[in-house]
Amino acid sequence: MGTSYHITLFNRTPINSSNELRLSKQVSGLLQVINRRMSTYRDDSQISQFNRSTSLKWFSVSADFIHVVKVAQSISKNTHGAFDITVSPLVEAWGFAKKTIMQPPSSEQLNQIKKTIGYKKLSFRENPPALKKHNKKLQIDLSAIAKGFAVDKLSDYLISQNYKNFMVEIGGEIKVKGHAKDGEKWRIVIRNPHLNEKNIKGKKLLLSDIAVATSGNYLNYFIKDNVRYSHILDPRTAQPKTQPAMSVTVLHNSTMRADAYATAMMVLGEEEGQRLADKLGLEVHWSK
């Protein structure tokens, strides 16, 4: 998925080298399976093949793929389109996909893109698992939800292997279980958006048995004519958010949902996002 991952385990007895190697191979294998299905960084992945297709017929994918899409679509509905996995052409148009020269696209270009995006233009079925486009140019991007899904998948695997105390992190999305060293809760630090990369001090959370996901606009952005355009794109307007540097952290039992809702909250902004969090009973932390 174009990012790194990290797992920390605390066990009553040391894990011997053979078990560590076996665990490492299993984790790597699980991540490779997810990559082959949902990573746009692979040309041969299911998502890349679906995006290249111009067919309006059902396109077969894995059951896990449909599970992620189903959750994504429900969150799109809950956020009235603030979260939308069909924004891929929009991300590319603004230059955030391939890190090309970043500049605002023309109004004409955006108007054309608006015709091809929208979560209602995508259908899914669970049996047999498949997706269907309602516009042949429609493309999807799971980068705001698939990392969270992968964290949940690895956490479930570790639990199945009787590990009770661990932290799993993929690209900044985190799930903690049990306790850390010396029986303490896991300490997660929310980076201050205004500090430089060498100084990441920020708000500290002491957590156990919960998932944490943060979305922010302070790393991936460009400035044009004194306007700050972040990679947080509003699918409803086809425009990037231009608010000052900030982030939002969402806590949830599901890392996948925390991941998606964090993105949605950034799109909605603090006032509207907090209202939604209150309505859904989500614990969120804003940093600015």
N, C-alpha and C positions, 0 to 999 in steps of 0.2 A: 504493500500500500504506500510505498514511498516514505516510510518512516521507521523508527526503531521501536523495540519492545524490551521490557524488563520485568523479571519476576523475582520476588524475594520470598523465601520460605523460612519459617522458624519451626523446628522440630524438637521434640523431647530428646531424641537420639540423633546423632549425625547421620546424614545421608551418605552411604558409601558411594564410591566412584562409579561402580557399575549401574547402580540405581539412578545416579545423577545423569549418566550418559543416556540411559533409557528414557528418562524423563525429558531430557533435552531433545532427543529425536522425536518423541511423541508430540511435544509442543511445536517443534518445527514442522512436523507433518500436518498438524491441524491448521497451522497458519498458511501452509502452502495450498491446502484444499480451499480455504477461504479466498486466497489470492486468485486461484484459478477460476473462481466464480465471480468475485465482486471487485477486483482491482482493475482500474483503468490504466494502470501502469503496465499491464500485460496485454499485448495485442490478441493473444489467444484465449483470454478469459471470456466467460459467458457474457459479462456485461459489455465488453468491447465488441463481441460478435453481435449482440443485440443492438448496440448503438450504430453499427455499420449497416445493419439490415434496413431495407426500405419496405419490407413486407408489412401488411396490415393484418396478417394472419397470426394465430397463436404461435409463440416462440418458446420452446421448451427450456426450462432452467431447473435448478435444483430446488428441493423443498426448503432448504435454508435460505436460499435467495428469495423465495416467495415470502417466507416468514419476515425477513427484513423489509421487503417492499410493503407487506401488509401493515406492519407497524408504522412505517414511514407515511403511508397514505392516511392512516388514522390520525397521526400527528398533524399532517397537512390540514385535515378537516378541523381538528381542535384549534389550530392556529389561524384558520381562515386563509390558508395559503402562504403564510409567512415562512413555513418550512415546506420545501418542494424539491424532490429529487430530480425533477426534469429541467433544472437550471443549467445543465451542462453547456449548451450553446451560449448562454449568457456569460458564464464564467470565462469562456474562450474569447468572446467578443471584447470583454473588458481587459483581456491580457493576463488574467490571473492563472490560466491553465498551464501555459507553457513558459511563463515568465518572459514574454517577449517585450517589446517596447510598449509600455502601458500608457494608453491615452483613451479618452472617452470616445466610444463609437458614435457614428452619426445617428440622428433621430430616425432617418429612414432605415438604417440597419437595425436599430432597436425595435422599430415597429414590425419589421419582418420577423425578428426573433420572437416577439410576443405572440405571434400566430402559431409558433411551434412548441411553446412551453406551456406548462399548466398540468398539475397533478390529475385533473379530471380527464386529460387526454391519454391516460395510461390505465389499462385494466389488468387484473391478475386473476388467476384461478389457482386453487390449491390442489385439485385432483382431476387430471394430472397437473403438476405444477407448470405454469406457463404465464407469459406476459403477452400483452397485445398493445400495439400502438394505434392511436386514432389519428395520428399524423405521421406520415412516413419519415419526416425529418426529426421526430422526437428522439431525444437521447437522455439517458439518466446518469446521475452521478451519486454514488452512495458514500462519498467521503465524509459526510457529516453524520453517518449512522453506522457504517460497517466496522469502523474501529471499535466502537462500543460493543457491537455484536461479537467481535472477535475476543474482546476482554471477557465477556460473559461465557463464551464457549470455552476458553482456557480455564476460567474459574470453575465451571461445572466439571471439567476434566480433573482438575486438582482435587476437588471434593470427592469425586468418584474414586480417587486413589488414596482417600483417607487423610489428605492434608487438611489441617484445621486452621492454620495460621499463615496467611500469605497476602501479598500484594501483587496484583497484575496490572501492568501499565503498558498501553500501546498508544504512541503518539500523543501522550498527555491525558488520555482517558484512563481512569483508574477504578479498580474494585479492590476493597480490602476485606479480609475475613479474619475473625478471631483477634489475636493480639500480635504486637510486635515484640521486640526484645524486652525481657524482664517483665512480661505481662502487661506492658503499657499499650495504650491505644495507638493506632497508627497516626503519625503526625504528617499531615498534608499541608503544604504551604501554597497559598494562592499568590501568584506573582503580582507585584504592583505594576500596573501598565506603564507607569512613568519612570521606572528605574531602568538603567541600562542593563545589557545582557550579563555583565559580571556581577551585578548586584540584584539578586532576585528575591530579596526579603519582601515579605508581604504578610497577609493575614494567615494565621495558623489555625487549622482545624484538627481536632483529635477525634478520630473516627474508628468505628468497627462495624463490620457486616453491612457495608453500604458502598454504592458506586458514586464516583465524583467525575464530572466532566466540566471543562471550562472552554468557553468561546470568547475570543477577544479580537479587537481590530488594530492592535498596536504593533504587530509584526509584519503583516502582509498588506501593504498599502502603497499608493503613489500620490504625489502632489502635482497638480496641474492648475496653472493660473491661480495659485494660492488656495485652491480647494483640495482638501484631503479626502481621497477616495479609498475606502477600505475594501477588502475582499468579501466583506459581508454584503451580499447582494439581496435586495428585496425582490422576490419573483413577481410580486404584484405590480411593481412600477418599472422593473427592469433596470433599476438604478442602484449603485452602491450606497451604503449608509455613510454619511459624512459627519457623524458625531465625533467629539473629541475622543482621545485614547481611553478605552475602558474595556472591561471584561465582565462576564457573568459566569458564576459557577453554580451548577445544578446538582443536587443530591437526589438519588433515586435508588430503589432496589435493583433496577435494570440499568446497566451501563449504556446499553443501546438507546434507551429512552432518555437518559440523562444527556447523552451525546447530542441527540436530535433536538431536545428541548433547549439546550444551551445555545445552539445555533438560532433557533426560533426566537429566543429571548433577545438576542443581539439584533435581530431584524426588527422586532417590535419596539425595541428601546426600553429604557428602564421603567417608565410610567406604565405603559401598556403591558409590558412584559411582567411586571410585578403583579398587576391585576390578574393576569392569566395564571401566574404561579399561585396566587391566593385562591383562585377559583379551583385549581387542580390539587391544591394541598401540597405543592412542591416547596422544598426548602431551597432558597437561592441566596447567593451572596454576590453583590455588585461591587466591583472595584473600579475606581476612577480617580 
